[in-house]
Amino acid sequence: MTNRSAEIEVVESHGETLAFLIPAAANAKRTTFLTPVETTFQTGFIVYPAGGEVTRHVHRPLERSIVGTAEVLFVREGSCEVDIYDGERRLVATRLLGAGDVIVLLAGGHGFRMLADTILLEVKQGPYTGIDEKERF
């Protein structure tokens, strides 16, 4: 039901990047970030050879100023359709997502319809208060 191409799709409207669709078939032979360095949420493939290592470390407390809430959704099981809207709430794209697919939502709006029992793993910027953070339309 999903696009089984390995091509990563960028959904844009009027020069603004709304989303990155990363199909389950997408892969990388070397470390490759899919989102540009200036985006508020960085997503990419980190590739290590067997025996490779990540040296232990901590992240320094760097203060950032971010407007909006970017999120990444990984379809763990099932399938769904996602509608992607621009900042003026106009429908820009509808795509099918299936197990293993990932969508990075950076701007605009979105909605989902589950086509089967579905489990989504969501990662987003926090803290999330749940109060007045979403405007439904």
Helices and strands as residue ranges (DSSP letters): E 9-13, E 16-22, E 32-33, E 44-45, E 71-77, E 79-85, E 91-98, E 102-105, E 109-114, E 119-124
